[in-house]
Amino acid sequence: IVSKKGTVLTQMSKFWFDLTKDILPNHMISTDVKDMPEFFQKPEYDGNSMMCKKLEMLPIECIVRGYITGSGWKSYQENGTVCG
């Protein structure tokens, strides 16, 4: 078990959503429990909860790495492409 894992992951997500919101609007409304329904205004939810807008999801996944490993590296060695 990782202590404070939920808090760390929530705050990392908040950082990136805040940083990129002018480039690409996102679903985050708030991570402040004071902005959430009363049920979530409890110490155990503070810092590790996020209120979000319900949006239609685009079925796209993007992984950015500084290096190629695994099956991506094998594919790149064989034909110069990764997943394509």
N, CA, C and O atoms as a GROMACS GRO file, in nm:
protein
  336
    1ILE      N    1   0.085  -0.118   0.000
    1ILE     CA    2   0.000   0.000   0.000
    1ILE      C    3   0.089   0.124   0.000
    1ILE      O    4   0.185   0.132   0.076
    2VAL      N    5   0.055   0.218  -0.085
    2VAL     CA    6   0.130   0.342  -0.095
    2VAL      C    7   0.057   0.450  -0.017
    2VAL      O    8  -0.058   0.483  -0.048
    3SER      N    9   0.121   0.505   0.083
    3SER     CA   10   0.061   0.609   0.166
    3SER      C   11   0.036   0.735   0.083
    3SER      O   12   0.125   0.781   0.011
    4LYS      N   13  -0.085   0.790   0.093
    4LYS     CA   14  -0.124   0.914   0.025
    4LYS      C   15  -0.123   0.903  -0.127
    4LYS      O   16  -0.115   1.005  -0.196
    5LYS      N   17  -0.132   0.781  -0.181
    5LYS     CA   18  -0.130   0.762  -0.326
    5LYS      C   19  -0.242   0.840  -0.395
    5LYS      O   20  -0.218   0.904  -0.497
    6GLY      N   21  -0.364   0.835  -0.341
    6GLY     CA   22  -0.476   0.908  -0.400
    6GLY      C   23  -0.452   1.057  -0.405
    6GLY      O   24  -0.485   1.122  -0.504
    7THR      N   25  -0.394   1.111  -0.299
    7THR     CA   26  -0.365   1.253  -0.294
    7THR      C   27  -0.259   1.290  -0.398
    7THR      O   28  -0.273   1.390  -0.469
    8VAL      N   29  -0.154   1.210  -0.406
    8VAL     CA   30  -0.046   1.237  -0.503
    8VAL      C   31  -0.100   1.233  -0.646
    8VAL      O   32  -0.072   1.323  -0.725
    9LEU      N   33  -0.175   1.128  -0.678
    9LEU     CA   34  -0.228   1.116  -0.815
    9LEU      C   35  -0.327   1.227  -0.848
    9LEU      O   36  -0.326   1.279  -0.960
   10THR      N   37  -0.413   1.264  -0.753
   10THR     CA   38  -0.508   1.372  -0.776
   10THR      C   39  -0.436   1.505  -0.799
   10THR      O   40  -0.472   1.580  -0.890
   11GLN      N   41  -0.337   1.533  -0.717
   11GLN     CA   42  -0.266   1.660  -0.730
   11GLN      C   43  -0.180   1.666  -0.856
   11GLN      O   44  -0.163   1.773  -0.914
   12MET      N   45  -0.125   1.552  -0.898
   12MET     CA   46  -0.052   1.549  -1.025
   12MET      C   47  -0.147   1.576  -1.142
   12MET      O   48  -0.115   1.653  -1.233
   13SER      N   49  -0.263   1.513  -1.138
   13SER     CA   50  -0.363   1.536  -1.243
   13SER      C   51  -0.406   1.682  -1.245
   13SER      O   52  -0.414   1.744  -1.351
   14LYS      N   53  -0.433   1.737  -1.126
   14LYS     CA   54  -0.472   1.879  -1.116
   14LYS      C   55  -0.365   1.969  -1.178
   14LYS      O   56  -0.397   2.062  -1.252
   15PHE      N   57  -0.239   1.942  -1.146
   15PHE     CA   58  -0.129   2.022  -1.201
   15PHE      C   59  -0.134   2.026  -1.354
   15PHE      O   60  -0.128   2.133  -1.414
   16TRP      N   61  -0.146   1.908  -1.415
   16TRP     CA   62  -0.144   1.900  -1.562
   16TRP      C   63  -0.271   1.956  -1.623
   16TRP      O   64  -0.265   2.022  -1.727
   17PHE      N   65  -0.386   1.932  -1.561
   17PHE     CA   66  -0.510   1.989  -1.612
   17PHE      C   67  -0.506   2.142  -1.606
   17PHE      O   68  -0.548   2.209  -1.699
   18ASP      N   69  -0.454   2.197  -1.496
   18ASP     CA   70  -0.440   2.343  -1.483
   18ASP      C   71  -0.342   2.398  -1.587
   18ASP      O   72  -0.369   2.501  -1.649
   19LEU      N   73  -0.231   2.329  -1.604
   19LEU     CA   74  -0.126   2.377  -1.695
   19LEU      C   75  -0.172   2.378  -1.841
   19LEU      O   76  -0.134   2.466  -1.918
   20THR      N   77  -0.253   2.280  -1.879
   20THR     CA   78  -0.290   2.265  -2.020
   20THR      C   79  -0.431   2.314  -2.054
   20THR      O   80  -0.475   2.300  -2.168
   21LYS      N   81  -0.503   2.372  -1.957
   21LYS     CA   82  -0.644   2.408  -1.981
   21LYS      C   83  -0.662   2.512  -2.091
   21LYS      O   84  -0.768   2.517  -2.154
   22ASP      N   85  -0.561   2.596  -2.116
   22ASP     CA   86  -0.572   2.695  -2.223
   22ASP      C   87  -0.541   2.634  -2.360
   22ASP      O   88  -0.577   2.691  -2.463
   23ILE      N   89  -0.477   2.519  -2.361
   23ILE     CA   90  -0.446   2.449  -2.485
   23ILE      C   91  -0.561   2.357  -2.523
   23ILE      O   92  -0.604   2.353  -2.638
   24LEU      N   93  -0.609   2.284  -2.424
   24LEU     CA   94  -0.717   2.188  -2.446
   24LEU      C   95  -0.809   2.188  -2.324
   24LEU      O   96  -0.768   2.142  -2.217
   25PRO      N   97  -0.930   2.238  -2.339
   25PRO     CA   98  -1.024   2.237  -2.225
   25PRO      C   99  -1.041   2.095  -2.172
   25PRO      O  100  -1.039   1.999  -2.248
   26ASN      N  101  -1.058   2.083  -2.041
   26ASN     CA  102  -1.071   1.951  -1.980
   26ASN      C  103  -1.194   1.943  -1.890
   26ASN      O  104  -1.271   2.039  -1.880
   27HIS      N  105  -1.212   1.832  -1.826
   27HIS     CA  106  -1.331   1.802  -1.748
   27HIS      C  107  -1.324   1.846  -1.602
   27HIS      O  108  -1.425   1.839  -1.531
   28MET      N  109  -1.207   1.892  -1.555
   28MET     CA  110  -1.192   1.924  -1.414
   28MET      C  111  -1.266   2.053  -1.377
   28MET      O  112  -1.249   2.156  -1.442
   29ILE      N  113  -1.348   2.045  -1.273
   29ILE     CA  114  -1.414   2.163  -1.219
   29ILE      C  115  -1.338   2.213  -1.097
   29ILE      O  116  -1.306   2.332  -1.088
   30SER      N  117  -1.310   2.123  -1.002
   30SER     CA  118  -1.243   2.165  -0.878
   30SER      C  119  -1.187   2.045  -0.804
   30SER      O  120  -1.238   1.933  -0.816
   31THR      N  121  -1.082   2.068  -0.726
   31THR     CA  122  -1.031   1.968  -0.634
   31THR      C  123  -1.052   2.013  -0.489
   31THR      O  124  -1.008   1.947  -0.395
   32ASP      N  125  -1.120   2.126  -0.472
   32ASP     CA  126  -1.148   2.180  -0.340
   32ASP      C  127  -1.281   2.120  -0.290
   32ASP      O  128  -1.385   2.141  -0.352
   33VAL      N  129  -1.277   2.047  -0.179
   33VAL     CA  130  -1.399   1.982  -0.130
   33VAL      C  131  -1.507   2.084  -0.092
   33VAL      O  132  -1.625   2.048  -0.086
   34LYS      N  133  -1.470   2.209  -0.068
   34LYS     CA  134  -1.569   2.312  -0.037
   34LYS      C  135  -1.661   2.340  -0.156
   34LYS      O  136  -1.772   2.391  -0.139
   35ASP      N  137  -1.614   2.307  -0.277
   35ASP     CA  138  -1.693   2.327  -0.399
   35ASP      C  139  -1.782   2.206  -0.431
   35ASP      O  140  -1.862   2.210  -0.524
   36MET      N  141  -1.768   2.100  -0.354
   36MET     CA  142  -1.835   1.974  -0.384
   36MET      C  143  -1.963   1.958  -0.301
   36MET      O  144  -1.983   2.030  -0.203
   37PRO      N  145  -2.048   1.863  -0.338
   37PRO     CA  146  -2.166   1.835  -0.257
   37PRO      C  147  -2.126   1.807  -0.111
   37PRO      O  148  -2.015   1.760  -0.083
   38GLU      N  149  -2.217   1.834  -0.020
   38GLU     CA  150  -2.189   1.825   0.124
   38GLU      C  151  -2.129   1.690   0.166
   38GLU      O  152  -2.042   1.686   0.253
   39PHE      N  153  -2.174   1.581   0.104
   39PHE     CA  154  -2.123   1.449   0.139
   39PHE      C  155  -1.970   1.442   0.130
   39PHE      O  156  -1.907   1.373   0.210
   40PHE      N  157  -1.910   1.513   0.033
   40PHE     CA  158  -1.766   1.508   0.011
   40PHE      C  159  -1.688   1.610   0.092
   40PHE      O  160  -1.565   1.614   0.085
   41GLN      N  161  -1.756   1.692   0.169
   41GLN     CA  162  -1.689   1.794   0.248
   41GLN      C  163  -1.643   1.737   0.382
   41GLN      O  164  -1.681   1.784   0.488
   42LYS      N  165  -1.560   1.634   0.372
   42LYS     CA  166  -1.507   1.564   0.489
   42LYS      C  167  -1.356   1.556   0.476
   42LYS      O  168  -1.303   1.554   0.364
   43PRO      N  169  -1.285   1.552   0.587
   43PRO     CA  170  -1.138   1.548   0.582
   43PRO      C  171  -1.082   1.434   0.497
   43PRO      O  172  -0.978   1.451   0.432
   44GLU      N  173  -1.149   1.317   0.495
   44GLU     CA  174  -1.094   1.203   0.420
   44GLU      C  175  -1.098   1.223   0.268
   44GLU      O  176  -1.030   1.152   0.195
   45TYR      N  177  -1.178   1.320   0.222
   45TYR     CA  178  -1.184   1.348   0.078
   45TYR      C  179  -1.097   1.466   0.038
   45TYR      O  180  -1.072   1.487  -0.081
   46ASP      N  181  -1.051   1.544   0.135
   46ASP     CA  182  -0.973   1.664   0.106
   46ASP      C  183  -0.839   1.628   0.044
   46ASP      O  184  -0.761   1.553   0.103
   47GLY      N  185  -0.813   1.681  -0.074
   47GLY     CA  186  -0.686   1.659  -0.143
   47GLY      C  187  -0.682   1.540  -0.236
   47GLY      O  188  -0.592   1.529  -0.319
   48ASN      N  189  -0.780   1.450  -0.224
   48ASN     CA  190  -0.776   1.333  -0.311
   48ASN      C  191  -0.906   1.312  -0.387
   48ASN      O  192  -0.938   1.200  -0.428
   49SER      N  193  -0.982   1.420  -0.405
   49SER     CA  194  -1.108   1.412  -0.480
   49SER      C  195  -1.110   1.521  -0.586
   49SER      O  196  -1.051   1.627  -0.570
   50MET      N  197  -1.180   1.491  -0.694
   50MET     CA  198  -1.190   1.587  -0.804
   50MET      C  199  -1.333   1.588  -0.855
   50MET      O  200  -1.389   1.484  -0.888
   51MET      N  201  -1.392   1.707  -0.861
   51MET     CA  202  -1.524   1.721  -0.920
   51MET      C  203  -1.504   1.750  -1.068
   51MET      O  204  -1.426   1.838  -1.106
   52CYS      N  205  -1.577   1.676  -1.152
   52CYS     CA  206  -1.557   1.685  -1.296
   52CYS      C  207  -1.689   1.704  -1.370
   52CYS      O  208  -1.796   1.668  -1.320
   53LYS      N  209  -1.679   1.761  -1.490
   53LYS     CA  210  -1.793   1.769  -1.581
   53LYS      C  211  -1.807   1.635  -1.651
   53LYS      O  212  -1.708   1.569  -1.681
   54LYS      N  213  -1.929   1.595  -1.676
   54LYS     CA  214  -1.952   1.475  -1.754
   54LYS      C  215  -1.941   1.514  -1.902
   54LYS      O  216  -2.014   1.601  -1.949
   55LEU      N  217  -1.850   1.452  -1.971
   55LEU     CA  218  -1.824   1.482  -2.111
   55LEU      C  219  -1.834   1.355  -2.195
   55LEU      O  220  -1.830   1.244  -2.143
   56GLU      N  221  -1.846   1.374  -2.324
   56GLU     CA  222  -1.839   1.261  -2.415
   56GLU      C  223  -1.692   1.231  -2.439
   56GLU      O  224  -1.616   1.318  -2.483
   57MET      N  225  -1.653   1.109  -2.411
   57MET     CA  226  -1.512   1.072  -2.423
   57MET      C  227  -1.472   1.048  -2.568
   57MET      O  228  -1.547   0.987  -2.645
   58LEU      N  229  -1.355   1.097  -2.604
   58LEU     CA  230  -1.296   1.063  -2.734
   58LEU      C  231  -1.211   0.939  -2.713
   58LEU      O  232  -1.128   0.937  -2.622
   59PRO      N  233  -1.230   0.836  -2.792
   59PRO     CA  234  -1.157   0.711  -2.770
   59PRO      C  235  -1.013   0.717  -2.822
   59PRO      O  236  -0.975   0.645  -2.914
   60ILE      N  237  -0.934   0.805  -2.760
   60ILE     CA  238  -0.795   0.824  -2.803
   60ILE      C  239  -0.705   0.811  -2.681
   60ILE      O  240  -0.735   0.863  -2.574
   61GLU      N  241  -0.596   0.740  -2.698
   61GLU     CA  242  -0.496   0.728  -2.592
   61GLU      C  243  -0.363   0.772  -2.648
   61GLU      O  244  -0.327   0.736  -2.760
   62CYS      N  245  -0.290   0.848  -2.571
   62CYS     CA  246  -0.159   0.897  -2.616
   62CYS      C  247  -0.059   0.877  -2.504
   62CYS      O  248  -0.082   0.920  -2.391
   63ILE      N  249   0.050   0.814  -2.535
   63ILE     CA  250   0.158   0.795  -2.438
   63ILE      C  251   0.282   0.862  -2.495
   63ILE      O  252   0.323   0.833  -2.608
   64VAL      N  253   0.341   0.951  -2.418
   64VAL     CA  254   0.460   1.023  -2.463
   64VAL      C  255   0.578   0.977  -2.378
   64VAL      O  256   0.572   0.980  -2.255
   65ARG      N  257   0.683   0.936  -2.444
   65ARG     CA  258   0.802   0.890  -2.374
   65ARG      C  259   0.925   0.956  -2.435
   65ARG      O  260   0.923   0.999  -2.550
   66GLY      N  261   1.029   0.962  -2.358
   66GLY     CA  262   1.155   1.016  -2.406
   66GLY      C  263   1.242   0.911  -2.472
   66GLY      O  264   1.348   0.942  -2.526
   67TYR      N  265   1.197   0.787  -2.467
   67TYR     CA  266   1.272   0.676  -2.527
   67TYR      C  267   1.174   0.565  -2.563
   67TYR      O  268   1.062   0.560  -2.513
   68ILE      N  269   1.218   0.476  -2.649
   68ILE     CA  270   1.133   0.366  -2.693
   68ILE      C  271   1.181   0.238  -2.626
   68ILE      O  272   1.301   0.209  -2.624
   69THR      N  273   1.086   0.162  -2.572
   69THR     CA  274   1.119   0.033  -2.510
   69THR      C  275   1.017  -0.072  -2.552
   69THR      O  276   0.918  -0.041  -2.619
   70GLY      N  277   1.042  -0.193  -2.514
   70GLY     CA  278   0.946  -0.302  -2.533
   70GLY      C  279   0.911  -0.327  -2.678
   70GLY      O  280   0.996  -0.320  -2.767
   71SER      N  281   0.782  -0.356  -2.701
   71SER     CA  282   0.736  -0.390  -2.836
   71SER      C  283   0.749  -0.270  -2.931
   71SER      O  284   0.765  -0.289  -3.052
   72GLY      N  285   0.741  -0.148  -2.877
   72GLY     CA  286   0.760  -0.030  -2.961
   72GLY      C  287   0.899  -0.025  -3.021
   72GLY      O  288   0.915   0.008  -3.139
   73TRP      N  289   1.000  -0.058  -2.941
   73TRP     CA  290   1.138  -0.060  -2.990
   73TRP      C  291   1.158  -0.169  -3.095
   73TRP      O  292   1.225  -0.147  -3.196
   74LYS      N  293   1.099  -0.284  -3.071
   74LYS     CA  294   1.110  -0.394  -3.168
   74LYS      C  295   1.047  -0.354  -3.301
   74LYS      O  296   1.106  -0.376  -3.407
   75SER      N  297   0.929  -0.294  -3.295
   75SER     CA  298   0.861  -0.248  -3.416
   75SER      C  299   0.944  -0.141  -3.488
   75SER      O  300   0.957  -0.144  -3.610
   76TYR      N  301   1.000  -0.049  -3.412
   76TYR     CA  302   1.080   0.059  -3.471
   76TYR      C  303   1.205   0.002  -3.540
   76TYR      O  304   1.243   0.048  -3.648
   77GLN      N  305   1.269  -0.097  -3.478
   77GLN     CA  306   1.387  -0.158  -3.539
   77GLN      C  307   1.351  -0.230  -3.669
   77GLN      O  308   1.429  -0.229  -3.764
   78GLU      N  309   1.231  -0.292  -3.673
   78GLU     CA  310   1.191  -0.369  -3.790
   78GLU      C  311   1.149  -0.280  -3.908
   78GLU      O  312   1.187  -0.307  -4.022
   79ASN      N  313   1.072  -0.175  -3.881
   79ASN     CA  314   1.020  -0.097  -3.994
   79ASN      C  315   1.020   0.056  -3.975
   79ASN      O  316   0.963   0.128  -4.056
   80GLY      N  317   1.082   0.103  -3.868
   80GLY     CA  318   1.093   0.247  -3.848
   80GLY      C  319   0.966   0.315  -3.798
   80GLY      O  320   0.959   0.438  -3.798
   81THR      N  321   0.866   0.237  -3.756
   81THR     CA  322   0.744   0.296  -3.703
   81THR      C  323   0.709   0.231  -3.569
   81THR      O  324   0.756   0.123  -3.535
   82VAL      N  325   0.626   0.301  -3.495
   82VAL     CA  326   0.572   0.248  -3.369
   82VAL      C  327   0.421   0.256  -3.381
   82VAL      O  328   0.365   0.364  -3.398
   83CYS      N  329   0.356   0.144  -3.371
   83CYS     CA  330   0.208   0.137  -3.380
   83CYS      C  331   0.156   0.202  -3.506
   83CYS      O  332   0.054   0.271  -3.502
   84GLY      N  333   0.222   0.182  -3.616
   84GLY     CA  334   0.169   0.244  -3.735
   84GLY      C  335   0.229   0.191  -3.859
   84GLY      O  336   0.194   0.234  -3.968
   0.00000   0.00000   0.00000
